[in-house]
Each structure stands twice: as C-alpha cells, then as structure tokens.
Amino acid sequence: MTVQLLTPEGMFAPVPYHHVSISSGTRQVHVAGQIARDADGNAVATGDLAGQVAHALRNTARGLAGAGASFADVVRLRFFVTDWSPDKYHDFIAGIDRVADEIGLPRPLPPLSAIGVDYLFEPDVLVEVEAFAVLD
C-alpha cells in the first residue's frame, strides 16, 4: 500500500477525515487548485457551495487519473472556501457526499484542511481543491 491513513488513539474524533497519512511511494503527484469549471472553462454550480465542491472534486479526480493516481493515493487534501462560516459546513460536506462513491473518495477522508479565504481568483468561485498523492 502506498498510502496508509490513520487516526491514532487519543486524537480528536470523530471527524470525517483521518489525522495522519503515511506514504511509502517515490513518485509524487500534486494537483493544483481545482474549481467548478467545465472543460471549456464555463462556470458550474454558480452560487451553490455543495455543487462547486462536488465539481471541484471531480476535476481533482481527473487530474489524479491523468497522472495514473486515484484518491486511494492521496496523502492530503486542501480546500479553500470563500467567506467561510460554520453555517456552510453542511453544504461543504454535502458536496463531498454527493461525489464520494462516484470518484472513489475513501471514508474517512485523507487528512484535509478547509481554509477560509476572503476571495478566490474570480468572484463566482466559492471553493478550490488541491490534492497531494504518492505512488510507488
């Protein structure tokens, strides 16, 4: 196994992700921040956080696949969410749940960070997803 995910005893639980990942591979895959845009650059799910999370994760899956990887190889995910507040948590998780089976997201998820930001590069972009994976 290239990536082992775990939550050691005594760490805060339950959370929808593991706290630790251990990788043993030598080939690294970095997927740049993915957003809710289709292949032609058209906005997807404008104003819909759950929809944008889902589509950004689909784009992340495409990036991983292009490098011969999948979410099973992911060591870390990083989400940037505009104007974050706790009341957005449900929509954020709903977006993940919407595509988890479709794109092979492990449950619990790999270690992740959700970082609130004021603004992403275009006003309609609500979320951006980055992934780091390791392959043998």
TIRO-2110 file (N, C-alpha, C; in Angstrom, 1 decimal):
// TIRO-2110
0.8, -1.2, 0.0, N, 1, A
0.0, 0.0, 0.0, CA, 1, A
0.9, 1.2, 0.0, C, 1, A
0.6, 2.2, -0.9, N, 2, A
1.4, 3.4, -1.0, CA, 2, A
1.0, 4.4, 0.1, C, 2, A
-0.2, 4.5, 0.5, N, 3, A
-0.7, 5.4, 1.5, CA, 3, A
-1.4, 4.7, 2.6, C, 3, A
-1.0, 4.9, 3.8, N, 4, A
-1.8, 4.4, 5.0, CA, 4, A
-2.4, 5.5, 5.7, C, 4, A
-3.7, 5.5, 5.9, N, 5, A
-4.4, 6.6, 6.6, CA, 5, A
-4.7, 6.1, 8.0, C, 5, A
-4.6, 6.9, 9.0, N, 6, A
-4.9, 6.5, 10.4, CA, 6, A
-5.2, 7.7, 11.2, C, 6, A
-5.9, 7.4, 12.3, N, 7, A
-6.2, 8.4, 13.4, CA, 7, A
-5.7, 7.7, 14.7, C, 7, A
-4.5, 8.1, 15.2, N, 8, A
-4.0, 7.5, 16.4, CA, 8, A
-4.9, 7.7, 17.6, C, 8, A
-4.9, 6.7, 18.5, N, 9, A
-5.7, 6.8, 19.7, CA, 9, A
-5.3, 8.1, 20.4, C, 9, A
-6.4, 8.8, 21.0, N, 10, A
-6.2, 10.0, 21.7, CA, 10, A
-6.3, 11.3, 20.9, C, 10, A
-6.4, 11.1, 19.6, N, 11, A
-6.6, 12.3, 18.7, CA, 11, A
-8.1, 12.6, 18.6, C, 11, A
-8.5, 13.8, 18.4, N, 12, A
-9.9, 14.2, 18.4, CA, 12, A
-10.6, 13.4, 17.3, C, 12, A
-11.7, 12.8, 17.8, N, 13, A
-12.6, 12.0, 16.9, CA, 13, A
-14.0, 12.1, 17.4, C, 13, A
-15.0, 11.9, 16.6, N, 14, A
-14.9, 11.5, 15.2, CA, 14, A
-14.9, 12.8, 14.4, C, 14, A
-14.1, 12.7, 13.3, N, 15, A
-14.1, 13.7, 12.3, CA, 15, A
-14.2, 13.0, 11.0, C, 15, A
-14.6, 13.7, 9.9, N, 16, A
-14.8, 12.9, 8.6, CA, 16, A
-13.6, 12.7, 7.8, C, 16, A
-12.4, 12.7, 8.5, N, 17, A
-11.1, 12.5, 7.9, CA, 17, A
-10.2, 11.9, 8.9, C, 17, A
-9.1, 11.3, 8.3, N, 18, A
-8.0, 10.8, 9.2, CA, 18, A
-7.1, 11.9, 9.5, C, 18, A
-6.4, 11.9, 10.6, N, 19, A
-5.5, 12.9, 11.0, CA, 19, A
-4.1, 12.7, 10.4, C, 19, A
-3.7, 11.5, 10.1, N, 20, A
-2.4, 11.2, 9.7, CA, 20, A
-2.4, 10.3, 8.4, C, 20, A
-1.4, 10.6, 7.5, N, 21, A
-1.2, 9.7, 6.4, CA, 21, A
0.3, 9.4, 6.3, C, 21, A
0.6, 8.2, 6.0, N, 22, A
2.0, 7.7, 5.8, CA, 22, A
2.1, 7.2, 4.4, C, 22, A
3.1, 7.8, 3.7, N, 23, A
3.3, 7.3, 2.3, CA, 23, A
4.6, 6.6, 2.2, C, 23, A
4.6, 5.7, 1.3, N, 24, A
5.9, 4.9, 1.1, CA, 24, A
6.3, 4.9, -0.4, C, 24, A
5.6, 5.6, -1.2, N, 25, A
6.0, 5.7, -2.6, CA, 25, A
7.1, 6.7, -2.9, C, 25, A
7.5, 6.7, -4.2, N, 26, A
8.6, 7.6, -4.6, CA, 26, A
8.1, 8.7, -5.6, C, 26, A
7.0, 8.4, -6.2, N, 27, A
6.5, 9.4, -7.2, CA, 27, A
5.4, 10.2, -6.6, C, 27, A
5.6, 11.5, -6.7, N, 28, A
4.6, 12.5, -6.1, CA, 28, A
3.8, 13.1, -7.2, C, 28, A
2.5, 13.3, -6.8, N, 29, A
1.5, 13.9, -7.7, CA, 29, A
0.9, 15.1, -7.0, C, 29, A
1.0, 16.3, -7.5, N, 30, A
0.4, 17.5, -7.0, CA, 30, A
-0.6, 18.0, -8.0, C, 30, A
-1.8, 18.0, -7.5, N, 31, A
-2.9, 18.6, -8.4, CA, 31, A
-3.2, 20.0, -7.9, C, 31, A
-3.0, 20.9, -8.8, N, 32, A
-3.2, 22.3, -8.5, CA, 32, A
-4.7, 22.6, -8.1, C, 32, A
-4.9, 23.7, -7.5, N, 33, A
-6.3, 24.1, -7.1, CA, 33, A
-7.3, 23.9, -8.2, C, 33, A
-8.3, 23.1, -8.0, N, 34, A
-9.3, 22.8, -8.9, CA, 34, A
-10.6, 23.5, -8.5, C, 34, A
-11.3, 24.0, -9.5, N, 35, A
-12.5, 24.8, -9.2, CA, 35, A
-13.7, 24.2, -10.0, C, 35, A
-14.9, 24.8, -9.8, N, 36, A
-16.1, 24.3, -10.5, CA, 36, A
-16.1, 25.0, -11.9, C, 36, A
-15.3, 24.5, -12.8, N, 37, A
-15.3, 24.9, -14.2, CA, 37, A
-15.4, 23.6, -15.1, C, 37, A
-16.1, 23.6, -16.2, N, 38, A
-16.1, 22.5, -17.1, CA, 38, A
-14.9, 22.6, -18.0, C, 38, A
-14.8, 21.6, -18.9, N, 39, A
-13.6, 21.6, -19.8, CA, 39, A
-13.4, 22.8, -20.7, C, 39, A
-14.5, 23.5, -20.9, N, 40, A
-14.4, 24.7, -21.7, CA, 40, A
-14.2, 26.0, -20.9, C, 40, A
-14.1, 25.8, -19.6, N, 41, A
-13.9, 27.0, -18.7, CA, 41, A
-15.2, 27.6, -18.2, C, 41, A
-16.3, 27.0, -18.5, N, 42, A
-17.6, 27.6, -18.1, CA, 42, A
-17.8, 27.3, -16.6, C, 42, A
-18.4, 28.3, -15.9, N, 43, A
-18.7, 28.1, -14.5, CA, 43, A
-19.8, 27.0, -14.3, C, 43, A
-19.6, 26.2, -13.3, N, 44, A
-20.5, 25.2, -12.9, CA, 44, A
-21.0, 25.5, -11.5, C, 44, A
-22.3, 25.3, -11.3, N, 45, A
-23.0, 25.4, -10.0, CA, 45, A
-22.7, 26.8, -9.3, C, 45, A
-22.9, 27.8, -10.1, N, 46, A
-22.8, 29.2, -9.6, CA, 46, A
-23.7, 29.4, -8.4, C, 46, A
-23.0, 29.9, -7.3, N, 47, A
-23.8, 30.2, -6.1, CA, 47, A
-24.1, 29.0, -5.2, C, 47, A
-23.7, 27.8, -5.6, N, 48, A
-24.1, 26.6, -4.9, CA, 48, A
-22.8, 25.9, -4.4, C, 48, A
-22.5, 26.1, -3.1, N, 49, A
-21.3, 25.6, -2.5, CA, 49, A
-21.2, 24.1, -2.6, C, 49, A
-22.3, 23.4, -2.3, N, 50, A
-22.2, 21.9, -2.5, CA, 50, A
-21.9, 21.5, -3.9, C, 50, A
-22.6, 22.1, -4.8, N, 51, A
-22.3, 21.8, -6.3, CA, 51, A
-20.9, 22.1, -6.7, C, 51, A
-20.4, 23.2, -6.2, N, 52, A
-19.0, 23.6, -6.5, CA, 52, A
-18.0, 22.6, -5.9, C, 52, A
-18.2, 22.2, -4.7, N, 53, A
-17.3, 21.3, -4.0, CA, 53, A
-17.3, 20.0, -4.8, C, 53, A
-18.5, 19.5, -5.2, N, 54, A
-18.6, 18.3, -6.0, CA, 54, A
-17.9, 18.4, -7.3, C, 54, A
-18.1, 19.4, -8.0, N, 55, A
-17.4, 19.6, -9.3, CA, 55, A
-15.9, 19.8, -9.2, C, 55, A
-15.5, 20.5, -8.2, N, 56, A
-14.0, 20.7, -8.0, CA, 56, A
-13.4, 19.3, -7.7, C, 56, A
-14.1, 18.5, -6.9, N, 57, A
-13.5, 17.2, -6.6, CA, 57, A
-13.5, 16.3, -7.8, C, 57, A
-14.5, 16.4, -8.7, N, 58, A
-14.5, 15.7, -10.0, CA, 58, A
-13.3, 16.1, -10.8, C, 58, A
-13.0, 17.4, -10.8, N, 59, A
-11.9, 17.9, -11.6, CA, 59, A
-10.6, 17.4, -10.9, C, 59, A
-10.5, 17.3, -9.6, N, 60, A
-9.4, 16.8, -8.9, CA, 60, A
-9.2, 15.3, -9.3, C, 60, A
-10.2, 14.6, -9.3, N, 61, A
-10.1, 13.2, -9.7, CA, 61, A
-9.6, 13.0, -11.2, C, 61, A
-10.0, 13.9, -12.1, N, 62, A
-9.5, 13.9, -13.4, CA, 62, A
-8.0, 14.2, -13.4, C, 62, A
-7.6, 15.1, -12.6, N, 63, A
-6.1, 15.4, -12.6, CA, 63, A
-5.3, 14.3, -12.0, C, 63, A
-5.8, 13.6, -11.0, N, 64, A
-5.2, 12.4, -10.4, CA, 64, A
-5.1, 11.3, -11.4, C, 64, A
-6.2, 11.1, -12.1, N, 65, A
-6.3, 10.0, -13.1, CA, 65, A
-5.3, 10.2, -14.2, C, 65, A
-5.1, 11.5, -14.6, N, 66, A
-4.2, 11.9, -15.7, CA, 66, A
-2.8, 11.5, -15.3, C, 66, A
-2.5, 11.4, -14.1, N, 67, A
-1.1, 11.1, -13.6, CA, 67, A
-1.0, 9.6, -13.2, C, 67, A
-2.1, 8.9, -13.4, N, 68, A
-2.1, 7.5, -13.0, CA, 68, A
-2.4, 7.2, -11.6, C, 68, A
-3.0, 8.2, -10.9, N, 69, A
-3.4, 8.1, -9.5, CA, 69, A
-4.9, 8.1, -9.3, C, 69, A
-5.3, 7.9, -8.0, N, 70, A
-6.7, 8.0, -7.6, CA, 70, A
-6.7, 8.5, -6.2, C, 70, A
-7.9, 8.7, -5.7, N, 71, A
-8.0, 9.2, -4.3, CA, 71, A
-7.4, 8.2, -3.3, C, 71, A
-7.3, 7.0, -3.7, N, 72, A
-6.6, 6.0, -2.8, CA, 72, A
-5.1, 6.3, -2.6, C, 72, A
-4.6, 7.1, -3.5, N, 73, A
-3.1, 7.5, -3.4, CA, 73, A
-2.9, 8.9, -2.7, C, 73, A
-4.0, 9.5, -2.4, N, 74, A
-4.0, 10.9, -1.8, CA, 74, A
-3.5, 10.9, -0.4, C, 74, A
-2.5, 11.7, -0.1, N, 75, A
-1.9, 11.9, 1.2, CA, 75, A
-2.6, 13.0, 1.9, C, 75, A
-3.0, 14.1, 1.1, N, 76, A
-3.5, 15.3, 1.8, CA, 76, A
-4.4, 16.0, 0.8, C, 76, A
-5.6, 16.5, 1.3, N, 77, A
-6.4, 17.4, 0.5, CA, 77, A
-6.4, 18.8, 1.2, C, 77, A
-6.6, 19.8, 0.4, N, 78, A
-6.7, 21.1, 1.0, CA, 78, A
-7.8, 21.9, 0.2, C, 78, A
-8.8, 22.4, 1.0, N, 79, A
-9.9, 23.1, 0.4, CA, 79, A
-9.7, 24.6, 0.8, C, 79, A
-10.0, 25.5, -0.1, N, 80, A
-10.1, 26.9, 0.2, CA, 80, A
-11.5, 27.3, -0.1, C, 80, A
-12.2, 27.9, 0.9, N, 81, A
-13.6, 28.2, 0.8, CA, 81, A
-13.8, 29.7, 1.1, C, 81, A
-14.4, 30.4, 0.2, N, 82, A
-14.6, 31.8, 0.3, CA, 82, A
-15.7, 32.1, 1.4, C, 82, A
-15.4, 33.2, 2.1, N, 83, A
-16.4, 33.7, 3.1, CA, 83, A
-16.8, 32.6, 4.1, C, 83, A
-15.9, 31.8, 4.5, N, 84, A
-16.3, 30.6, 5.4, CA, 84, A
-16.9, 31.1, 6.7, C, 84, A
-17.9, 30.3, 7.1, N, 85, A
-18.6, 30.4, 8.4, CA, 85, A
-19.1, 29.0, 8.7, C, 85, A
-19.3, 28.7, 10.0, N, 86, A
-19.7, 27.4, 10.4, CA, 86, A
-21.1, 27.0, 9.8, C, 86, A
-21.9, 27.9, 9.4, N, 87, A
-23.2, 27.5, 8.8, CA, 87, A
-23.0, 26.9, 7.4, C, 87, A
-21.8, 27.0, 6.8, N, 88, A
-21.6, 26.5, 5.5, CA, 88, A
-21.1, 25.0, 5.6, C, 88, A
-20.9, 24.5, 6.8, N, 89, A
-20.4, 23.2, 6.9, CA, 89, A
-21.3, 22.1, 6.3, C, 89, A
-22.6, 22.2, 6.5, N, 90, A
-23.5, 21.2, 5.9, CA, 90, A
-23.4, 21.2, 4.4, C, 90, A
-23.4, 22.3, 3.7, N, 91, A
-23.2, 22.4, 2.3, CA, 91, A
-21.9, 21.8, 1.8, C, 91, A
-20.8, 22.2, 2.6, N, 92, A
-19.5, 21.7, 2.3, CA, 92, A
-19.5, 20.1, 2.3, C, 92, A
-20.0, 19.6, 3.3, N, 93, A
-20.0, 18.1, 3.5, CA, 93, A
-20.9, 17.5, 2.4, C, 93, A
-22.0, 18.1, 2.2, N, 94, A
-23.0, 17.6, 1.2, CA, 94, A
-22.3, 17.5, -0.2, C, 94, A
-21.5, 18.5, -0.6, N, 95, A
-20.7, 18.4, -1.8, CA, 95, A
-19.8, 17.2, -1.9, C, 95, A
-19.1, 16.9, -0.8, N, 96, A
-18.3, 15.8, -0.7, CA, 96, A
-19.1, 14.5, -0.8, C, 96, A
-20.2, 14.4, 0.0, N, 97, A
-21.0, 13.2, -0.1, CA, 97, A
-21.6, 13.0, -1.5, C, 97, A
-21.9, 14.0, -2.2, N, 98, A
-22.5, 13.9, -3.5, CA, 98, A
-21.7, 13.1, -4.5, C, 98, A
-20.4, 13.2, -4.4, N, 99, A
-19.5, 12.5, -5.3, CA, 99, A
-18.6, 11.5, -4.8, C, 99, A
-18.6, 11.2, -3.5, N, 100, A
-17.7, 10.3, -2.8, CA, 100, A
-17.6, 8.9, -3.5, C, 100, A
-18.7, 8.3, -3.7, N, 101, A
-18.7, 7.0, -4.4, CA, 101, A
-18.3, 7.1, -5.8, C, 101, A
-18.8, 8.1, -6.5, N, 102, A
-18.5, 8.3, -7.9, CA, 102, A
-17.0, 8.4, -8.2, C, 102, A
-16.3, 9.1, -7.4, N, 103, A
-14.9, 9.4, -7.6, CA, 103, A
-14.0, 8.6, -6.8, C, 103, A
-14.5, 7.7, -5.9, N, 104, A
-13.7, 6.8, -5.1, CA, 104, A
-13.0, 7.5, -3.9, C, 104, A
-13.7, 8.4, -3.3, N, 105, A
-13.1, 9.0, -2.1, CA, 105, A
-13.2, 8.0, -1.0, C, 105, A
-12.0, 7.8, -0.3, N, 106, A
-12.1, 6.9, 0.9, CA, 106, A
-12.8, 7.5, 2.0, C, 106, A
-13.4, 6.7, 2.9, N, 107, A
-14.1, 7.2, 4.1, CA, 107, A
-13.6, 6.5, 5.3, C, 107, A
-13.1, 7.1, 6.3, N, 108, A
-12.9, 8.6, 6.3, CA, 108, A
-12.0, 9.1, 5.3, C, 108, A
-12.0, 10.4, 5.0, N, 109, A
-11.2, 11.0, 4.0, CA, 109, A
-9.8, 11.1, 4.5, C, 109, A
-8.9, 11.3, 3.5, N, 110, A
-7.5, 11.5, 3.9, CA, 110, A
-7.4, 12.8, 4.7, C, 110, A
-6.2, 13.1, 5.4, N, 111, A
-6.1, 14.3, 6.1, CA, 111, A
-6.5, 15.5, 5.2, C, 111, A
-7.2, 16.4, 5.8, N, 112, A
-7.6, 17.6, 5.0, CA, 112, A
-7.6, 18.9, 5.8, C, 112, A
-7.5, 20.0, 5.1, N, 113, A
-7.7, 21.3, 5.7, CA, 113, A
-8.7, 22.0, 4.9, C, 113, A
-9.6, 22.7, 5.6, N, 114, A
-10.5, 23.6, 5.0, CA, 114, A
-10.2, 25.0, 5.5, C, 114, A
-9.7, 25.8, 4.5, N, 115, A
-9.2, 27.1, 4.9, CA, 115, A
-10.2, 28.2, 4.4, C, 115, A
-10.6, 29.0, 5.2, N, 116, A
-11.5, 30.1, 4.8, CA, 116, A
-10.7, 31.3, 4.2, C, 116, A
-11.1, 31.8, 3.1, N, 117, A
-10.4, 32.9, 2.4, CA, 117, A
-11.5, 33.9, 2.1, C, 117, A
-11.0, 35.2, 1.9, N, 118, A
-11.9, 36.2, 1.5, CA, 118, A
-12.4, 36.1, 0.1, C, 118, A
-11.4, 35.7, -0.8, N, 119, A
-11.7, 35.8, -2.2, CA, 119, A
-10.8, 34.8, -2.9, C, 119, A
-11.3, 34.2, -4.0, N, 120, A
-10.5, 33.4, -4.9, CA, 120, A
-10.4, 34.2, -6.2, C, 120, A
-9.8, 33.7, -7.2, N, 121, A
-9.4, 34.5, -8.3, CA, 121, A
-10.5, 35.0, -9.1, C, 121, A
-11.7, 34.5, -9.0, N, 122, A
-12.9, 35.1, -9.7, CA, 122, A
-14.1, 35.1, -8.8, C, 122, A
-14.9, 36.1, -8.9, N, 123, A
-16.0, 36.3, -7.9, CA, 123, A
-17.0, 35.1, -7.7, C, 123, A
-17.2, 34.3, -8.8, N, 124, A
-18.1, 33.2, -8.7, CA, 124, A
-17.5, 32.0, -8.1, C, 124, A
-16.2, 31.9, -7.9, N, 125, A
-15.5, 30.7, -7.3, CA, 125, A
-15.7, 30.7, -5.8, C, 125, A
-16.4, 29.7, -5.3, N, 126, A
-16.6, 29.5, -3.9, CA, 126, A
-15.7, 28.6, -3.2, C, 126, A
-15.1, 27.7, -4.0, N, 127, A
-14.2, 26.7, -3.4, CA, 127, A
-13.1, 26.3, -4.4, C, 127, A
-12.0, 25.9, -3.9, N, 128, A
-10.8, 25.4, -4.7, CA, 128, A
-10.3, 24.2, -3.9, C, 128, A
-9.9, 23.1, -4.6, N, 129, A
-9.4, 21.9, -4.0, CA, 129, A
-8.0, 21.6, -4.6, C, 129, A
-7.1, 21.3, -3.7, N, 130, A
-5.8, 20.8, -4.1, CA, 130, A
-5.6, 19.4, -3.5, C, 130, A
-4.8, 18.6, -4.2, N, 131, A
-4.5, 17.3, -3.7, CA, 131, A
-3.0, 17.0, -3.9, C, 131, A
-2.5, 16.2, -3.0, N, 132, A
-1.2, 15.7, -3.0, CA, 132, A
-1.2, 14.2, -2.8, C, 132, A
-0.6, 13.4, -3.8, N, 133, A
-0.7, 12.0, -3.8, CA, 133, A
0.7, 11.4, -3.9, C, 133, A
0.9, 10.2, -3.5, N, 134, A
2.2, 9.5, -3.7, CA, 134, A
1.9, 8.1, -4.3, C, 134, A
2.7, 7.8, -5.3, N, 135, A
2.6, 6.5, -5.9, CA, 135, A
4.0, 5.7, -5.8, C, 135, A
3.9, 4.4, -5.9, N, 136, A
5.1, 3.6, -5.9, CA, 136, A
5.9, 3.8, -7.2, C, 136, A
END
